[in-house]
Amino acid sequence: MKKLILILAAAMLLVGCKKEEEPEKDATYSFVNNLSQYYYVDTYIMECAENGDVIKSYNIDRAITGKVYSYTAQKMTVKVKIFLDMTYGTREYHKWINQVFYLTKGDNTNIELNPDTILSTDKP
């Protein structure tokens, strides 16, 4: 009888000691302006749901060249779109980064604005 109780107690411990699931980690992303320091860049970051609705937006006035701006995405965010107001001397440019940045839960997506970044007047 004692052996039966010990076996049952051991079985209950094994079943009751399941490994707890780790909470799902949020998606994060970082933006860095690596254009010439002579460009003034106002950056508008839009976090979007799968259907394209904007969930949250951020504004970086005069993004500092080389500075990394990091964000944790909202729960329903799956992609990020970026619009730029750029000034070079007296010239002004209003452009979209011609790419949609898809985010991955538990991972960081790096977004870099540099001279090779493709810009467009059309929304991506």
Summary of the structure (lengths in Angstrom):
residues: 124
radius of gyration: 23.7
end to end distance: 72.3
largest distance: 91.7
contacts: 300
relative contact order: 0.24
helix: 12%
strand: 45%
